Amino acid sequence: MNPDLMTNHMVGVFYFKNGYMIGLFIDKAGICKVSAKIEKGQTRRDGASFRREQGYQGGCKLNIYLIGFMGTGKSTLGRVLSQRIGWPWIDTDQEIVKRQNRTIPEIFASEGEAYFRDRETELLKELALRKRILVTTGGGMVLRSENRELMRKSGIVISLTADRNVIRDRVARQGNRPLLAGDELEQRIDRLLKERAELYNEADIQIDTTSGDIDAAVRELLANPAFPLR
């Protein structure tokens, strides 16, 4: 850890990601992530000044968000990780289904995709106000910049990835994905992956779940220096 970043609070991690300077600050009250956009050509900033500029007062607690394409294991890993760190787990798809009292394919069929995306954003706004919760999201949560900003400002964002062929096999077995309904499954997967790849890459951490070994994926995540809990 760089000594110039240690003043009244300890900095767990201080790093650059996709044009942002990010600090994870840890004190007795909890943990907090603050970030600032770094303009092209701007040099590294002093850690103490960075904290003051971003309004860090100490005692912050943050959420953990899992994003990623359908079939990458977000819900499965979320359940295991929740048990491991002792945080409540909320799956946005499951929560929307519960509130709407109908399945996601039924929502898409009767109301359309835009209605479902509105419900996603509505729910995410609620969750962003809570602290120390683990949230697994639907694959399309990243499509709206508002959603990405909400997650970035209120927590750590973790993207799960997997090999394209593995994703195809997993979603083919599930059969409840309205955006993949119909023929030409591989072409639909390729198109959606291409559309969303850069959005998933904005995450603080990326974990590959191709092997299907969820316990190994959780261990890798917990060992990642950007992950604020052990």
N, C-alpha and C positions, 0 to 999 in steps of 0.2 A: 504494500500500500504506500502511495506517495505521501511523505510526511507533510507536504505543504497543504494537504487537504484535511488535516486533522486539527480542529480547533476545539470548540466546546462539544462537538458531536463527532462521532466516528463515521467515516464514509465506508460502507461495505464495498461498493464498486463505483468506479468512475470511468466512463468509457464513451466512445463515439459509435453511433449506429445510424446509417441511412441519413446522414446530414444533421443528426441531433447529438448534442452533448448531454449525457444522461448521468445523473448521480443517484445512487441508492444510499440514503442516510439512515443510520440506525442509532437509536438511543434507548433509554430505559422504557420509554412509553410505547415504542413501536418502530415501524419502518415507513419510509416515505420515498417515493420516486419523483424527482423533478427533472424536467428536460427543457432544452432550449434549442431552437433552430440555429445552426451554424451556417453563416453565409459563406459563399465561395471565397476562398482566399483568407478567411479569418483564422487566426492561429489559436492555439490552445488557451483557454481562459483560466484565471486563478480560481481555485476551488472555493475559497471563502467568499469571494466576490460573486461567484456563480450562485451560491446558496442565498445570499442577500437579494440578488436580482430576481431570483425565482420565488422569493417570498417564503423560503423554508423557515419555519419557526420551531421545528422539533415536534416530536410526539405524533407524527403522521402514521396512519396505517393505510395499507393499500389492498386492492383486490388482485386476483390472478385471473386472467382471461385466457382460455384456450381457443384458438382459431385454427382453421384448416379446411381443406376440401372434404367433402363427404367421403366416408370410408377410411379416414386416417386414424380413427380410434379415439376421437375426442371424449366421447361419453365414457368409454371403458377406462381410459387413462384418468379422466377426471374423478371417477368414483374411487379408484385406487389411491390417487394423489390426495384426495380429500381425507381418506382414512389415515394416510401417512402423516399429514401435517395438522390434522385435527380442525380443519376449517369446514364450515357448511358448504355444500355443493349445490349449485343451481344450474340446470341445463335449460337454456332458453327455449329450445324446441319443445321440451316436455312441459315447461311452464305455460307456453302459449297454448298447447293442446289442452291442458287442464283448464285454463281460463276460458277458452273458446268452446270447450266441451265437444270437440270434433278433431279428427286427425288432420295432419298437415295436407295430405292429398285432398281431403274434403274441403279444407279452407281454400286451397288453390283452385279447385274446381268451381266452387260457388262464389268466391269473392275475388279471385285473381291474385297474381303475385304481388302487386303493389300494396294491396290490403295487408298481406302477410308481412311485407317489409315494414309497413307502418307499425304493426304490432311489435316487431322486433325492436325498432328504435324506441318505441314507447316503453317497453320493458327494460331496455338497456339504460335508459335515463333513470329509471327507478333504482336499478342495481348499482349504478355508478355513485349513488348517494350513500350506499352502504359501505361498510368497512370489513376487511378480513373475511371475504367470501371468495370461493372458487367458482368461476362461471365458465361453463362450456357453451359454445355458440354454434349456431347453424352455419353451414358452409358459406352462405351468402351474406352473413353479417357484415363482412368487410366491404361490401359493394358501396355503401354510403359513406362518404367522407365524414359525416357527422358521427357515425358509429365508431369509426376508427379513431377520431379525435377523443370521443368519450372514453374509450378504453385506454388510449395512450395517456390521458391526463389522470385517470383514476386507478391505474394499476400497471402491473407487468403483463405484457402480451406475449404469449407463447404459441408459436405456429407448429402444428404437426404436419409432417409431410410423409409421403410414401411413394413407392414406384407406381407408375401409371398402370401397369398390368395388375399389380396387387390391388389397387383401388378398383379397377374394373371387376375383378373377381369378387371383391367384398360387396360392392353395391349390387352386383348381379344377384347375389344370394339374398339380399335384403328386400328388394322389390317394392320399396315404399318411398321412392324419390320422385316427386312430381316433375322435376326438371329433367329427369332422365327417362321418363316414360316414353314408350314407343320403340320403334326400330332404331338401328344405327347407334347402339349404346356407346361404342368406342369413339365415334365421331363427336357425340354430345359431350363425353368426358373430356376429349381433347380440346374442344372449343371452350368449355368452361374453365379448364385448367389454364389455358392460355390467357383468358380474360382476367383471371384472378391471381395469377402467379406473382406479379409485382406487389399486389396488395398484401398477400400473405408474407412476402419478404420484408415488409415493414416491421415485423415483430421484433421484440427484444431478443428472443431465443427461438431457435428452430430445433426440433427433435424429429428424427426419422423413425417411423414406426413400421417400416417395410417388413422387418422380421416377425412382427406380431408378438414379440416378447414385451408385454406391457411392464412387467417388473423391471426389466433392463432399461426400458425407456424412462421409467420413473427415477431409477438410480442415476441415469445420465443427466436428467434434469436437475436433480438435487445436487449433483456434483458441479453443475455449470456455475462459474463464478458470477454470472449475472442474475442467478436465482437468489432471492434474498433470504430464504429460509433453509434450514438444514434439518 
